């Protein structure tokens, strides 16, 4: 997000309708994308959960993710993920 990258002092609020995805799924997808764009790190949202013993994240990957902790927090402040509306007709009115 350019507002974060450039350190702009702009109050911004984004309302993001996730539709078929949960808030958690969408956030993990966004974090996965950011890690690829900024670090060239290919890690899926499922791998980010690190719930399987076979796909546990190694220390190097965890260190890279930790480097972006504040960045991810700012995204959570700026973006409000709305996941209780499940179809486009729910956006009306």
Beta strands, then each sheet from edge to edge (+ up, - down):
strand 1: 14-17
strand 2: 79-82
sheet 1: 1+ 2+
end
